[in-house]
């Protein structure tokens, strides 16, 4: 591997919608080997991320229009809010920077701009994608056509994991063109250490925990209804949700309507406090209707918290044993998962299944240097 002292470092432009805090360690790995500039469009209004960017990291906000829209999830007419990012400022910043390598996140306008500049400037372009067969099942015909065309034009890809790679293969991308990593979190923030705390000392029975935005996409309605059914069978337990979002009042009313006992919604907490909450709970339940990965599952596994996970999470096939995966839309399936959680029949997933941020960062650096995907060693 090249060292910064032995050559003039190449420049990399990384094009993203927003700078996610969990990605910072990976970005730092890239910036340690290349002159990295992150071109982003600003924070989405539904995010409450707090972070401190390293002084060495070059960041440039580009002119972007964020258009809010409703997106069909294909489940009983359920819709969820999302954003379309029109990153027209990239038309100025990419030729200004003249990067040696371009990395673009996702498959929208940003990636088309990256491909066009890559062709015009004879620069390698990598598309970093987490889309899965499930998350893309309801896209329209125009998007299907443009994605297949993008798959033909882009020779280098980075995928979140096996589910994302499967979707790229479906589009016609050959496996050797894909660097398959994982979506990862800074493991040091959640790594297991025995911690005594009294977060749930007054809660009845085992505590079932879930964490995330309070939106329809997260499947929290289904979890509350399932918990109420299982409680009516005579089981005693508590259900705790940590998060904020537009569905909060609706979820509280739903719990009342179904006479769900021992239920609480806790607002978003700092990472340090959230870690204490993970350690104090008994089982983590992730009922999502659609998530291209599900980083809260990584966090729970690092805290040695047993997990039952929706089959609609991109991480499920890689991180969770099959018996602990359920269908959030099938009452029998989700009820069985909740019941097993209450009875203590869910064992923790092996944290060795998780790729570390250092591993992911090193794999991306090695692939950028080689100009082609350099596969990670099997776990």
C-alpha positions in Angstrom: 0.0 0.0 0.0 1.2 3.5 -0.8 2.2 5.8 2.0 1.6 9.6 2.1 5.4 10.1 2.3 6.2 8.2 -0.9 4.0 9.9 -3.5 1.9 13.0 -4.2 -1.5 12.1 -2.9 -4.3 11.7 -5.3 -7.5 13.7 -4.7 -10.9 12.2 -4.1 -14.3 13.9 -4.3 -17.0 12.2 -2.3 -20.5 13.2 -3.2 -23.2 12.7 -0.6 -26.6 14.1 0.4 -25.7 14.5 4.0 -22.7 13.7 6.2 -23.7 10.9 8.5 -21.8 10.8 11.8 -21.5 7.0 11.7 -19.5 7.3 8.4 -16.9 9.6 9.8 -14.3 6.9 10.8 -14.5 5.5 7.3 -14.1 8.9 5.7 -11.1 9.5 8.0 -9.5 6.3 6.7 -10.0 7.6 3.1 -8.6 11.0 4.0 -5.5 9.4 5.6 -4.5 8.1 2.2 -6.0 10.6 -0.2 -6.8 14.3 -0.3 -10.5 13.9 0.4 -13.1 16.6 -0.2 -16.7 15.8 0.8 -19.3 17.6 -1.3 -22.6 17.5 0.5 -26.1 19.1 0.2 -26.8 19.9 3.8 -28.8 18.2 6.6 -32.2 16.9 5.8 -35.0 18.4 8.0 -35.9 15.0 9.5 -32.4 14.5 10.9 -31.2 15.5 14.3 -27.6 14.4 14.0 -25.0 16.1 16.1 -21.3 15.7 15.2 -17.9 17.4 15.3 -16.0 17.1 12.0 -12.2 16.6 12.2 -10.2 19.7 11.3 -8.3 17.7 8.7 -11.5 16.8 6.8 -12.3 19.0 3.8 -16.0 19.6 3.6 -17.9 21.8 1.1 -21.6 22.4 1.0 -22.9 22.6 -2.5 -26.0 24.3 -3.8 -28.8 21.8 -3.5 -32.5 21.9 -3.6 -34.2 19.4 -1.2 -37.7 18.5 -2.4 -39.8 16.6 0.2 -42.2 14.0 -1.2 -44.3 11.0 -0.2 -43.0 7.6 -1.2 -45.2 4.5 -1.4 -43.9 1.5 0.6 -46.2 -0.9 -1.2 -47.8 -2.0 2.1 -51.5 -1.4 2.3 -51.1 2.0 0.8 -48.6 3.1 3.5 -46.4 6.1 2.5 -43.3 7.5 4.1 -41.6 10.9 3.7 -38.4 11.2 1.7 -36.3 13.8 -0.1 -35.2 14.3 -3.6 -31.8 16.1 -3.8 -31.0 18.3 -6.8 -27.3 18.7 -6.4 -26.7 21.2 -9.2 -23.9 22.9 -7.3 -21.8 19.8 -8.2 -21.7 21.2 -11.8 -19.5 24.0 -10.4 -17.5 22.1 -7.7 -16.3 19.0 -9.6 -14.6 20.8 -12.4 -13.2 23.3 -9.9 -11.6 20.5 -7.8 -10.6 18.4 -10.7 -10.5 15.2 -8.5 -8.4 12.2 -9.5 -11.2 9.9 -8.3 -14.9 10.5 -7.8 -17.1 8.5 -5.4 -20.9 9.1 -5.5 -23.4 7.9 -2.9 -26.7 6.3 -4.2 -28.0 6.2 -7.7 -29.7 9.6 -8.2 -28.8 12.8 -10.0 -25.5 13.1 -8.1 -24.3 9.8 -9.6 -25.3 10.8 -13.1 -23.3 14.0 -12.7 -20.4 12.0 -11.4 -20.5 9.6 -14.4 -20.7 12.5 -16.9 -17.7 14.3 -15.4 -15.8 11.0 -15.1 -16.3 10.3 -18.8 -15.4 13.9 -19.7 -12.3 14.1 -17.5 -11.2 10.5 -17.9 -11.5 9.9 -14.1 -12.5 6.7 -12.3 -16.0 6.8 -10.7 -17.3 4.6 -7.9 -21.0 4.4 -7.0 -21.6 3.6 -3.3 -25.0 2.0 -3.1 -27.2 0.4 -0.4 -30.3 -0.2 -2.5 -31.8 -3.7 -2.1 -34.4 -5.7 -4.0 -36.9 -5.0 -1.3 -36.2 -1.2 -1.0 -36.5 -0.9 -4.8 -39.5 -3.1 -5.4 -41.9 -0.2 -6.0 -39.8 2.1 -8.2 -41.4 3.3 -11.4 -40.5 2.3 -14.9 -38.4 5.4 -15.6 -36.2 4.8 -12.6 -35.8 1.1 -13.5 -34.6 2.0 -17.0 -32.2 4.8 -15.7 -30.7 2.5 -13.1 -30.0 -0.3 -15.6 -28.3 2.3 -17.8 -26.3 3.5 -14.8 -25.3 -0.1 -14.1 -23.9 -0.4 -17.6 -22.0 2.9 -17.5 -20.5 2.6 -14.0 -17.6 0.1 -13.8 -16.9 0.3 -10.1 -19.3 -0.1 -7.2 -19.3 -0.2 -3.4 -22.2 -2.1 -1.8 -23.4 -2.1 1.8 -23.6 -5.9 1.9 -25.0 -9.0 0.4 -28.5 -7.6 -0.1 -27.2 -4.5 -1.9 -24.9 -6.7 -4.0 -27.8 -8.9 -5.0 -29.7 -5.8 -6.3 -26.6 -4.7 -8.3 -26.4 -8.2 -9.8 -30.1 -7.9 -10.7 -29.3 -4.7 -12.6 -26.6 -6.5 -14.6 -23.5 -5.5 -12.6 -20.9 -8.3 -12.6 -19.7 -9.4 -9.1 -16.1 -8.5 -9.8 -17.1 -4.9 -10.2 -18.5 -4.7 -6.7 -16.6 -4.0 -3.5 -18.9 -5.5 -0.9 -18.4 -4.0 2.5 -20.9 -3.6 5.4 -22.7 -0.6 6.8 -20.8 0.0 10.1 -20.9 2.1 13.2 -18.0 3.3 15.4 -17.7 0.2 17.4 -15.8 1.8 20.3 -18.9 3.8 21.2 -20.9 0.6 21.8 -18.5 -2.2 22.4 -19.5 -4.5 25.2 -18.4 -3.7 28.7 -20.4 -4.7 31.8 -22.3 -1.7 32.9 -24.6 -1.4 35.8 -27.3 1.2 35.4 -30.8 1.8 36.6 -32.5 3.0 33.4 -35.3 0.4 33.6 -35.2 -0.6 37.2 -38.9 0.2 37.7 -40.1 -1.5 34.5 -42.3 -4.6 34.7 -40.8 -7.9 33.3 -38.2 -8.0 30.5 -37.7 -4.8 28.6 -38.1 -5.0 24.8 -36.4 -2.0 23.2 -36.4 -0.5 19.7 -34.6 2.7 18.5 -35.3 4.8 15.4 -37.3 7.5 13.8 -41.0 7.5 14.6 -42.2 7.1 11.0 -44.5 4.6 9.3 -41.5 3.0 7.5 -40.2 1.7 10.8 -43.1 -0.6 11.4 -43.8 0.5 14.9 -47.6 0.2 14.5 -47.2 -3.5 13.9 -44.9 -3.9 16.9 -47.3 -2.1 19.3 -50.2 -4.2 18.0 -48.2 -7.4 18.4 -47.0 -6.5 21.9 -50.7 -5.9 22.9 -51.7 -9.3 21.6 -48.9 -11.0 23.4 -49.7 -9.2 26.6 -53.3 -10.4 26.4 -51.9 -14.0 26.4 -50.8 -13.3 30.0 -47.2 -12.3 29.5 -45.8 -9.4 31.4 -43.1 -7.2 29.9 -42.4 -3.6 28.9 -42.0 -2.0 25.5 -39.7 1.0 25.1 -39.2 3.0 22.0 -36.3 5.6 21.7 -36.7 8.2 19.0 -38.5 11.3 17.7 -40.6 11.8 14.6 -44.0 12.7 13.2 -45.7 9.5 14.3 -45.2 10.0 18.1 -48.8 11.0 19.0 -50.2 8.4 16.7 -48.2 5.6 18.3 -49.2 6.7 21.8 -52.8 6.7 20.8 -52.5 3.3 19.3 -51.0 1.9 22.5 -53.9 3.3 24.5 -56.5 2.0 22.0 -55.0 -1.5 22.3 -54.6 -1.2 26.1 -50.9 -1.9 25.9 -49.4 -1.7 29.4 -45.8 -0.8 30.4 -45.2 1.3 27.2 -43.0 4.3 26.9 -41.5 6.5 24.2 -38.2 8.1 25.1 -36.9 11.1 23.0 -33.6 10.8 21.2 -30.6 10.6 23.5 -26.9 11.2 23.1 -24.7 8.2 22.0 -23.4 7.8 25.6 -26.9 7.7 27.1 -28.2 5.4 24.3 -25.4 3.0 25.1 -26.6 2.8 28.7 -30.2 2.2 27.5 -29.0 -0.7 25.3 -27.2 -2.3 28.2 -30.3 -1.9 30.5 -32.7 -3.6 28.0 -33.3 -7.3 27.6 -34.1 -7.7 23.9 -33.9 -5.5 20.9 -36.7 -5.6 18.4 -36.3 -4.1 14.9 -39.7 -4.2 13.1 -38.9 -2.1 10.0 -41.0 -2.3 6.9 -38.0 -1.1 4.9 -34.4 -0.3 5.7 -31.5 -0.7 3.4 -29.4 -1.8 6.4 -30.4 -0.9 10.0 -27.4 0.4 11.9 -29.3 0.2 15.3 -28.9 -3.6 14.9 -25.1 -3.2 14.8 -25.3 -1.1 17.9 -27.5 -3.6 19.8 -25.2 -6.5 18.8 -22.1 -4.6 20.0 -23.8 -4.2 23.3 -24.5 -8.0 23.4 -28.2 -7.4 23.3 -30.2 -10.2 21.8 -32.0 -9.1 18.6 -35.1 -10.1 16.7 -35.1 -8.4 13.3 -37.5 -7.8 10.4 -36.7 -9.6 7.2 -37.1 -6.2 5.5 -33.8 -4.9 7.0 -30.8 -5.2 4.7 -28.6 -6.4 7.6 -30.8 -9.3 8.5 -29.3 -12.0 6.3 -25.7 -11.1 7.3 -26.1 -10.4 11.0 -29.0 -12.3 12.4 -29.7 -16.0 12.8 -32.7 -17.2 10.7 -34.8 -18.2 13.7 -34.6 -14.6 14.9 -35.8 -13.0 11.7 -39.5 -12.3 11.3 -42.1 -10.9 8.8 -43.4 -7.6 10.4 -46.6 -7.8 8.3 -47.4 -11.4 9.4 -49.1 -11.3 12.8 -48.1 -14.9 13.6 -44.5 -14.2 12.7 -44.1 -11.0 14.6 -46.1 -12.3 17.6 -43.8 -15.4 17.7 -40.7 -13.1 17.7 -42.1 -10.9 20.5 -43.1 -14.0 22.5 -39.7 -15.6 22.2 -38.1 -12.3 23.2 -40.3 -12.1 26.4 -39.5 -15.7 27.3 -35.7 -15.1 26.9 -35.4 -17.5 24.0 -33.3 -15.2 21.8 -29.5 -15.5 22.1 -27.2 -12.6 21.2 -25.8 -12.5 17.6 -22.0 -13.0 17.3 -20.4 -9.6 17.1 -17.6 -11.1 15.0 -20.1 -10.9 12.1 -19.7 -7.2 12.1 -17.1 -5.4 10.0 -15.3 -2.7 11.8 -15.0 0.8 10.5 -11.2 0.3 10.2 -11.8 -2.8 8.0 -14.3 -1.0 5.8 -12.1 2.0 5.5 -9.0 0.0 4.6 -10.9 -2.0 2.0 -12.1 1.2 0.3 -8.6 2.7 0.4 -7.1 -0.5 -1.1 -9.7 -0.6 -3.8 -9.2 3.1 -4.7 -5.5 2.6 -4.9 -5.8 -0.6 -7.1 -8.5 1.0 -9.3 -10.7 -2.0 -8.9 -12.6 -3.8 -6.0 -10.2 -5.6 -3.7 -12.4 -8.1 -1.8 -12.3 -8.2 2.0 -11.3 -11.5 3.7 -14.4 -13.6 4.6 -15.6 -13.2 8.2 
